[in-house]
Amino acid sequence: AQTVTQSQPEMSVQEAETVTLSCTYDTSESDYYLFWYKQPPSRQMILVIRQEAYKQQNATENRFSVNFQKAAKSFSLKISDSQLGDAAMYFCAYRPPIKRGQNFVFGPGTRLSVLP
Amino acid sequence: EAGVAQSPRYKIIEKRQSVAFWCNPISGHATLYWYQQILGQGPKLLIQFQNNGVVDDSQLPKDRFSAERLKGVDSTLKIQPAKLEDSAVYLCASSLFEITAMNTEAFFGQGTRLTVV
């Protein structure tokens, strides 16, 4: 069964600085999808960034970028120029290829605090 | 585009009572998920529907939880009877399902916070 691990229960960063959140996963598939979701206190899960495993190029979305290391099964999220609105729970998620179903497996989350 | 709608947002019940949650996914999304998120943990899948058929309910406690998705659109999740350990946020999500689709992320509702006392 696939598992997703986030080894940092809590992280903090100074406003305008850069922070990296870690994620590792376990799978025997070669083609799959990875996501970072943000969950603010409102509880709404919001997609931050996604990565297809067959793509070697790391995904970027404005201030958010990932470091995808397929061989190491690592998928870290870098937040640059951190803003107060970035404070939230961040969940790493894995989705298998369509032929294996569409269940999203989530990690336990990292609580990010942004200090003014 | 309207998002995933869930109701109610909050519910407090006594143990052994029953409760039901409702979810309306994004229009056209064939796949619907119910997740349970216990405080401080990541979401855990309870059940996944493809249209009105169940794809995965392996982690659904079937002795007390049930779910249905009549007509392949909206869905209800029921707990009967509730236990203290059912206190959690119940998240509904939906996604597209097309064989050639890429990057089909899940879109989430705001969840229902259930407290069992």
Interface residues (C-beta under 8 A of the other chain):
Chain A: V4 Y33 F35 Y37 S42 R43 Q44 M45 I46 L47 R50 E52 F91 R95 I98 G101 Q102 N103 F104 V105 F106 G107 P108 G109
Chain B: T31 Y33 Y35 G40 Q41 G42 P43 K44 L45 Q48 Q50 V55 D56 V89 L91 A93 S95 F97 I99 A101 M102 N103 T104 E105 A106 F107 F108 G109 Q110 G111 R113
